[in-house]
Amino acid sequence: MLPLSFFQALLLLVAYGVLGWIIDTSFRTVAARRFEVGGGFPFPKWLPFGTIYAYGAWVLLIMQPLVLPLPMSAQFVLLGALLGAFEYVGGAVSEYLSGRKLWDYSEERFNLNGRTSLIRAAAWGMLALVFLHIIHPWAEQAVRTLVP
């Protein structure tokens, strides 16, 4: 398939940032049992865009050619580890830049300084599989159709 144009890639990046914000907000709302807006650092919380999710999608797309030839179980383990590490680094960077902890998993078992945990890495691994095998192929085709 031909490479994406700059505008196609930008549109996907924005779409994935918005999708991440929606998923984050949904999980926070269910957990809090009231409407809870997901974090949008460094943007205001009311702006429906999650920077870390857009960057996470970008990381997945860079890794896609290396990961997709592997068996599904290896993809799960590798992507879970990769995104767990990405979450850890993202937490450290956001803490440094904002001076506050945007998420804290220190109450979860097998956490790493409260920035990520084994259960979160497993969830990221599953979401990454859904993203690479279902969401991105569909979204890429839609963007190529909408923005030739």
C-alpha positions as CSV (number, residue, x, y, z in Angstrom):
1,M,0.0,0.0,0.0
2,L,1.2,3.5,-0.7
3,P,2.4,5.7,2.1
4,L,0.0,8.1,3.7
5,S,0.1,11.8,2.8
6,F,0.9,14.3,5.5
7,F,-2.7,15.3,5.9
8,Q,-3.9,11.7,6.0
9,A,-1.4,10.8,8.7
10,L,-2.3,14.0,10.6
11,L,-6.0,13.1,10.4
12,L,-5.3,9.6,11.8
13,L,-3.1,11.0,14.6
14,V,-5.9,13.4,15.7
15,A,-8.5,10.6,15.4
16,Y,-6.5,8.3,17.6
17,G,-5.9,11.1,20.2
18,V,-9.7,11.7,20.3
19,L,-10.5,8.0,20.5
20,G,-8.0,7.5,23.3
21,W,-9.6,10.4,25.2
22,I,-13.1,8.9,24.7
23,I,-11.9,5.5,26.0
24,D,-10.1,7.1,28.9
25,T,-13.1,9.2,29.8
26,S,-15.4,6.2,29.5
27,F,-13.2,4.1,31.9
28,R,-12.9,6.9,34.4
29,T,-16.6,7.5,34.3
30,V,-17.5,3.8,34.9
31,A,-14.9,3.6,37.7
32,A,-16.0,6.8,39.4
33,R,-19.8,6.1,38.8
34,R,-20.1,9.7,37.6
35,F,-18.9,11.6,34.6
36,E,-15.1,11.9,34.9
37,V,-13.2,13.6,32.1
38,G,-10.0,11.9,30.9
39,G,-6.7,13.6,31.0
40,G,-5.6,15.6,28.0
41,F,-2.2,16.7,29.1
42,P,-0.8,19.1,28.0
43,F,-4.1,20.4,26.7
44,P,-7.0,21.4,29.0
45,K,-9.1,18.4,30.2
46,W,-12.2,19.6,28.4
47,L,-10.4,19.4,25.0
48,P,-11.2,15.9,23.8
49,F,-7.7,14.9,22.8
50,G,-5.3,12.6,24.6
51,T,-1.8,13.3,23.5
52,I,-0.3,10.1,25.0
53,Y,-2.8,8.0,23.1
54,A,-1.9,9.7,19.8
55,Y,1.8,9.1,20.5
56,G,1.0,5.6,21.5
57,A,-0.7,4.9,18.2
58,W,2.3,6.4,16.4
59,V,4.6,4.0,18.3
60,L,2.4,1.1,17.4
61,L,2.4,2.0,13.7
62,I,6.2,2.3,13.7
63,M,6.4,-1.1,15.3
64,Q,3.7,-2.7,13.1
65,P,6.0,-4.1,10.3
66,L,8.2,-5.8,13.0
67,V,5.3,-7.1,15.1
68,L,2.6,-8.3,12.6
69,P,4.7,-11.3,11.3
70,L,5.0,-12.7,14.8
71,P,2.5,-15.2,16.3
72,M,-0.5,-13.5,18.0
73,S,0.7,-14.6,21.5
74,A,4.2,-13.0,20.8
75,Q,2.5,-9.8,19.5
76,F,0.5,-9.6,22.8
77,V,3.5,-10.0,25.0
78,L,5.7,-7.7,23.0
79,L,3.1,-5.0,22.6
80,G,2.1,-5.2,26.3
81,A,5.7,-4.7,27.3
82,L,6.2,-1.9,24.8
83,L,3.1,0.0,25.8
84,G,3.7,-0.6,29.5
85,A,7.2,0.9,29.1
86,F,5.6,3.8,27.1
87,E,3.1,4.4,29.9
88,Y,5.9,4.4,32.4
89,V,8.0,6.9,30.5
90,G,4.9,9.0,29.7
91,G,4.1,9.1,33.4
92,A,7.6,10.2,34.3
93,V,7.7,12.9,31.6
94,S,4.3,14.3,32.5
95,E,5.2,14.3,36.2
96,Y,8.3,16.2,35.4
97,L,6.6,18.7,33.1
98,S,3.4,19.3,35.0
99,G,4.7,18.7,38.6
100,R,1.8,16.4,39.3
101,K,1.0,12.7,38.9
102,L,-1.7,12.3,36.2
103,W,-2.3,8.6,37.1
104,D,-1.3,6.4,40.0
105,Y,-1.4,2.7,40.0
106,S,0.5,2.2,43.3
107,E,-2.5,0.4,44.8
108,E,-2.4,-2.3,42.1
109,R,-0.3,-5.4,42.5
110,F,2.8,-5.7,40.4
111,N,3.0,-1.9,39.8
112,L,6.2,-0.1,38.9
113,N,6.4,3.2,40.9
114,G,2.7,3.6,40.4
115,R,3.3,4.6,36.7
116,T,2.3,1.3,35.2
117,S,1.4,-2.2,36.3
118,L,1.2,-5.8,35.0
119,I,-2.5,-5.7,34.6
120,R,-2.3,-2.3,32.7
121,A,0.4,-3.7,30.4
122,A,-1.8,-6.7,29.7
123,A,-4.7,-4.4,28.9
124,W,-2.5,-2.3,26.6
125,G,-1.4,-5.5,24.9
126,M,-5.0,-6.5,24.2
127,L,-5.9,-3.0,23.0
128,A,-2.8,-2.9,20.8
129,L,-3.9,-6.1,19.1
130,V,-7.4,-4.7,18.5
131,F,-5.9,-1.5,17.2
132,L,-3.4,-3.0,14.8
133,H,-5.7,-5.8,13.5
134,I,-9.1,-4.0,13.4
135,I,-9.1,-0.3,14.1
136,H,-6.2,0.9,12.1
137,P,-6.8,-1.0,8.9
138,W,-10.4,0.3,8.9
139,A,-9.4,3.9,9.8
140,E,-6.6,3.9,7.2
141,Q,-8.9,2.8,4.5
142,A,-11.5,5.4,5.6
143,V,-9.0,8.2,5.6
144,R,-7.6,7.2,2.2
145,T,-11.2,7.3,0.8
146,L,-12.1,10.6,2.4
147,V,-8.8,12.4,1.8
148,P,-7.3,11.2,-1.5
